[in-house]
């Protein structure tokens, strides 16, 4: 099989708006993880002494749609990739570019986060990072008795969980799409994005996702996160290159933006009046009504962002290829740089500290990428193609 065209439609050209959107979403992720240092009452590997409750509303504005949007873009990318390669090559490249960076990340990039976390919590004596890393490699070392297992005892993926889940989700999606292709179901699954008007489609997606979470998603937070991510990956795969969908979402971009603002206002009001007031979590039909509000907010923001990007950003730029390749190394490195910088600057003030953390994180990522892109070995370890580096 030379390609994986599932619907028989013409394959579109390069979608520059999705490239720009991918860059923007990962840049936003850096600001979001900096915010995690300062938002009160939310757990993180290290917390600044300068914390604020008002940041919760700002973080909720973003966290309802940033990961679903990221997985949706990943689903679109998988659809494009499969249309241009064989299944065997897809599996091979996916495994190489996800598992090599993941294994490198958990043994080299992530450990400084645990070092800072343990120092800040008083769970580690005042030892050097070299001594800590020697203990870290001992999977039965008593230093880590209070730290639960991840992939291995006290060794976990931290922020790199997206890479791990993306590989598994890609394999699940490949299997499901193959079955649907064999049963000739793909045209039917893509039909709503190809034929429906945008508002019935929006309503159907809100209702369907609400019902899925109410009736089928796991109850635990980790299980819900995985189910949510895989669902949006599948939606991205289905809407990948349906021209009618993109035309409509672009035309109604301002309507969805207005709806998103209204839905967010309702959601944040509910959050403050219900959850922060200490009321019990809803169940039964009340839980379904809550999910309808959540997914109306989530899909409205996603549709608005997709529409705005498609209308304004579907054009190439000399910097785009450079930035698009820089995303992966920035993602792998950013959280470690954030936590190390914040701990080193822990005695700085509530204004200077976050500004310096942001500057050092972006600066450190930029410097690291300039080194990574010039080395074949480092390009492999950070999931980049081994070839000519993109010119800035």
C-alpha positions, 0 to 999 in steps of 0.5 A, spaced: 500 500 500 503 506 497 498 511 501 493 511 506 487 515 502 481 513 506 476 517 503 478 517 495 478 525 496 484 529 493 489 530 498 490 537 500 497 541 499 501 543 505 496 547 511 501 552 513 495 555 518 496 548 522 503 549 522 503 556 525 497 553 530 502 548 532 508 553 534 503 557 537 500 552 542 507 549 544 509 556 545 503 557 549 504 551 553 511 554 556 507 560 559 502 555 562 507 551 565 510 558 568 503 559 570 503 553 574 509 555 578 505 561 581 497 559 581 495 557 588 492 550 590 494 547 584 500 541 585 506 542 581 513 539 581 516 546 584 512 552 587 514 559 587 513 562 594 509 568 590 502 564 589 496 567 587 489 565 587 486 569 581 491 566 576 486 560 577 481 563 572 486 565 567 489 558 567 482 555 566 481 560 560 487 556 557 487 549 560 480 547 557 482 547 550 489 547 549 490 539 550 484 537 546 486 542 540 493 539 540 491 532 540 486 534 534 492 538 530 496 531 531 490 527 529 490 532 522 497 531 522 496 523 522 491 523 516 496 527 512 502 523 514 498 516 512 496 519 505 503 520 503 507 514 506 506 506 507 503 503 514 510 500 515 514 506 514 509 510 518 510 505 524 517 505 523 518 513 523 513 514 529 516 509 533 523 512 532 521 519 533 517 518 539 520 513 543 528 515 542 526 522 545 522 519 550 527 514 553 532 520 552 528 525 556 526 520 562 533 519 563 536 525 562 532 531 561 526 530 566 531 528 572 533 535 574 525 536 575 525 531 581 532 533 584 529 540 585 522 537 587 525 533 592 530 539 595 524 544 595 520 539 599 526 537 604 526 530 602 533 530 599 539 531 603 543 537 601 547 533 595 550 535 588 546 533 582 551 528 580 550 525 587 543 525 586 543 522 579 547 516 581 542 515 586 537 516 581 540 510 577 539 505 583 531 503 582 531 501 589 535 507 593 532 509 599 532 516 597 525 515 593 521 511 598 516 516 598 516 517 590 511 513 587 513 509 580 512 511 574 515 507 568 520 505 573 520 506 580 521 513 581 522 514 574 516 518 570 515 521 564 513 528 567 511 533 562 513 528 556 507 524 557 504 527 551 510 523 547 508 517 550 500 517 549 501 520 542 505 513 540 500 509 543 494 513 540 497 513 533 497 505 534 490 505 536 488 510 531 492 506 525 488 500 527 481 503 528 482 506 521 484 500 518 478 496 520 473 502 518 477 502 511 476 495 510 469 495 512 468 502 508 466 506 514 470 512 513 466 515 508 460 515 513 464 517 519 467 523 515 460 525 512 458 530 518 464 534 517 463 534 509 456 535 509 453 538 515 452 545 517 457 548 522 452 549 528 448 542 527 455 539 527 458 543 533 451 541 537 452 534 535 460 534 538 458 537 544 453 532 546 456 526 543 463 528 548 458 530 554 455 523 553 462 519 552 464 522 558 458 521 562 457 514 560 464 511 558 470 515 560 474 512 566 472 516 573 479 517 575 483 523 572 488 520 568 484 515 565 479 521 563 485 525 560 487 519 556 480 518 553 479 525 552 486 526 548 484 520 544 477 522 542 480 529 540 485 525 536 480 521 532 476 528 531 482 531 528 483 525 523 476 525 521 476 532 519 483 533 516 481 535 509 474 536 509 474 543 505 466 544 507 468 544 514 474 549 514 470 554 509 465 554 515 469 554 521 473 560 517 466 564 516 463 563 523 470 564 526 467 571 530 461 567 532 465 562 535 469 567 538 463 570 541 460 564 543 467 562 547 467 568 551 460 567 553 461 560 555 467 561 559 464 566 563 459 561 564 464 556 566 468 560 570 462 563 574 460 555 575 467 554 578 467 559 583 460 558 585 460 551 586 467 548 586 471 553 590 465 554 595 466 547 597 460 543 594 460 536 592 461 534 585 455 533 581 452 526 579 447 523 574 444 528 570 447 534 573 454 531 571 451 531 564 449 538 564 456 540 567 459 536 561 455 540 556 457 547 559 464 544 559 464 541 552 460 547 549 466 552 552 471 547 549 469 546 542 467 553 541 474 555 543 477 550 538 472 552 532 474 559 533 481 558 534 481 553 527 477 559 524 482 564 525 488 561 524 485 558 517 483 565 515 489 569 517 495 564 517 494 559 512 500 562 508 508 560 508 513 564 511 521 564 511 521 562 519 516 557 519 520 551 517 525 553 522 520 554 528 516 548 526 522 544 527 524 547 533 517 546 537 519 539 539 526 540 542 523 546 545 517 542 548 522 536 551 526 541 554 522 547 557 519 544 563 526 542 566 528 549 564 522 552 568 523 549 574 531 549 575 530 557 573 525 558 578 528 554 584 535 558 582 531 565 582 527 563 588 529 569 592 527 574 587 521 578 587 514 576 584 515 581 578 522 580 576 522 572 578 517 570 572 519 575 567 526 572 568 524 565 568 520 566 562 526 569 559 531 564 561 526 558 559 525 561 551 533 563 551 535 556 554 531 553 549 533 557 543 540 556 545 539 548 546 536 548 539 541 551 535 546 546 538 541 540 537 540 542 530 547 542 528 548 535 530 546 528 527 546 525 534 542 530 538 537 531 532 536 523 533 535 524 540 530 530 540 526 527 534 528 531 528 530 528 521 537 527 520 539 531 514 540 539 513 538 543 518 533 549 517 536 556 516 533 561 520 
